[in-house]
Amino acid sequence: MKLSTNQSQRPVTTAISQNGNLMIGGCDTVELAKKYSTPLYVLDEATIRSTIADYKSAFSSYPDTNIMYASKALCTKAVATLLDSEGLGFDTVSAGEFYTFYKSGVNMAKVLFNGNNKTAEELELALDLGVGRISVDNFYELSLLNTIAEHKGRVADILLRVTPGIECHTHEYIQTGHLDSKFGFDLTQIDSAIELILQKYNHLKIHGLHAHIGSQIFETSIYPDEIEILCFEISRIAKKFGLRLNEINMGGGFGVKYVDTDVPPSIYEIGKLVTDKLKQCIEKYNIPPPTLFLEPGRSIISPAGVTLYTIGSSKQVPHGRKFVSVDGGMADNPRPSLYHAQYSAQIANKKSSSKTETITICGRYCESGDVLIKEIELPKTEAGDILCVYNTGAYNYSMASNYNRVPRPAMVLVKDGHSDLIIKRETWEDLIKNDIVP
Ligand SMILES: Cc1ncc(COP(=O)(O)O)c(C=O)c1O
């Protein structure tokens, strides 16, 4: 099966310069660190475009497929503009996310608003800004959205988020499609929801079903299972209620390769399994071909991103391990402390030499759990070296905090040897700008 970018640990443009420095997007990462300071998020445009090309080609045998980038992975105006230029739609889970797309000039009909506890204020704004679909998660929200739409004299275009009862093997915090989950309607609750929409909630128009099984998934068999369940439900609803649903949103969750032992499936394999299954189900259940929506987040943006840090202090524990500290850590990348996520890294200014050491890379934050990489073999490190951590494009900046009152890092987009600042580094002044002393 053809390889796709989610199966590579590094951006597609990763190279070594003549002087031995790590290059990404044609830019010398040591020079980037000097120019923009560290920690620095670096995003490689070529990797993002190549991933999207993989998706488009992998699902091309079912032409009515729409890729909705799950913007929780990384949501900035530059990312919105870039992905919009590729024709993607957008999955959002807060007003902050869909407002970013609105301010980036995206056609809001291509935006979906999803989430298990959307506020009334957010739902109002979604209707006002013309968000294309709202994926309604529960009975409370059906009633709330209907009331808001009625007050505005509008009809809200919705999907129903359902929990298909599929367990996947990923970290329990990022499983969502199993029955004991806070997300979506249980399959046994769908009929009551449809009855309410058809008989009581005149300001809701339902277009389809939405599911999402989990994140960082390596199993392939669960996607055809999910398609089977969604198609079965669509045919059952058509028979029982005479209601034709034209849209299936299968969510995202496609895995990436953080470390050598990760073996995510190719997007091409997933594309073939899903589109074959969908075509079979259309025949089997005799349903009109629905529009298929996918919501990849991590797999679109993670491999394109790296974080550059400067190495500072180190500590050799007598008869124990060696800790090497960098100038960032759990506030710019909370995933290792949240999920025990693993990462790979390289010293950007040193050729891989035979003289290596096994070290623990820790952050600068006041928590013993602030460890970025537990054990890694790298060329002998010294203060001032630049460490490049791979696959940090997703769920790093978007989950970053100001813990310990440290400003969040800057982000640059690199392409063909050129770099553009796309997120400014926060200043100490930014940190106190909302403080009020009564
Ligand atoms: C509904 C929904 N869609 C899409 C995604 C994106 O998942 P991933 O970034 O793993 O592709 C998520 C992530 O949790 C999600 O909750």
The ligand as an SDF file (V2000), in Angstrom:
LIG
                    3D

 16 16  0  0  0  0  0  0  0  0999 V2000
  -15.5190   14.9460   16.7180 C   0  0  0  0  0  0  0  0  0  0  0  0
  -14.0800   14.9220   16.4230 C   0  0  0  0  0  0  0  0  0  0  0  0
  -13.6960   14.9360   15.1440 N   0  0  0  0  0  0  0  0  0  0  0  0
  -12.3960   14.9190   14.7910 C   0  0  0  0  0  0  0  0  0  0  0  0
  -11.4020   14.8630   15.7690 C   0  0  0  0  0  0  0  0  0  0  0  0
   -9.9870   14.8560   15.3130 C   0  0  0  0  0  0  0  0  0  0  0  0
   -9.2710   13.7360   15.6930 O   0  0  0  0  0  0  0  0  0  0  0  0
   -7.7900   13.5800   15.1760 P   0  0  0  0  0  0  0  0  0  0  0  0
   -7.0620   14.8330   15.4630 O   0  0  0  0  0  0  0  0  0  0  0  0
   -7.2570   12.4350   15.9560 O   0  0  0  0  0  0  0  0  0  0  0  0
   -7.8590   13.2960   13.7060 O   0  0  0  0  0  0  0  0  0  0  0  0
  -11.7500   14.8300   17.1130 C   0  0  0  0  0  0  0  0  0  0  0  0
  -10.7060   14.7490   18.1390 C   0  0  0  0  0  0  0  0  0  0  0  0
  -10.8720   14.4680   19.2640 O   0  0  0  0  0  0  0  0  0  0  0  0
  -13.1250   14.8680   17.4610 C   0  0  0  0  0  0  0  0  0  0  0  0
  -13.5250   14.8650   18.7260 O   0  0  0  0  0  0  0  0  0  0  0  0
  1  2  1  0
  2  3  1  0
  2 15  2  0
  3  4  2  0
  4  5  1  0
  5  6  1  0
  5 12  2  0
  6  7  1  0
  7  8  1  0
  8  9  2  0
  8 10  1  0
  8 11  1  0
 12 13  1  0
 12 15  1  0
 13 14  2  0
 15 16  1  0
M  END
$$$$
